[in-house]
Amino acid sequence: MSISRRQMLGVSAGFALMSVAGTRIALADVEATDKFIMEFTGGKKPETGKITLTAPEIAENGNTVPVSVEVESAMTDGDLVESVLLVADGNPNPDVATFHFTAMSGTAAATTRMRLAKTQNVIAVAKMADGSVFMDKKEVKVTIGGCGG
């Protein structure tokens, strides 16, 4: 039995299409993200203020979205940022990064790039040494091929 190149390409394309069509992408939902944040905060509801999240309003490439976070703090024993959690509520895994700080850090600021699967909220949560928790949220619109998404 002989298979032509055209038949082999057809069969390969069929298998590729079946594997893609049969795969479902699991995305985090708002409840899962809220639960993840509550675990980080120890059940405390985050307040607004003190933390500033900087992210683009529109990201033309969801593969490399620049994000910065900064917390207003003197970084002394009385006003120390322990850690900052970065989450994306539409990604398969909402946990993007956790930054840990000490008094030797000088400032509580971090910059990174993240991958976003679709238009979604990016959330930054700061946990202070005194137990208080602060949050900032930005919606980032991810465009596909330069078109609104």
Secondary structure, 3 states (H helix, E strand, C coil): CCCCHHHHHHHHHHHHHHHHHHCCCCCCCHHHHHHHHHHHHCCCCCECCCEEEECCCEECCCCCEEEEEEECCCCECCECEEEEEEEECCCCCCEEEEEECCHHHCCEEEEEEECCCCCEEEEEEEEECCCCEEEEEEEEEECECCECC
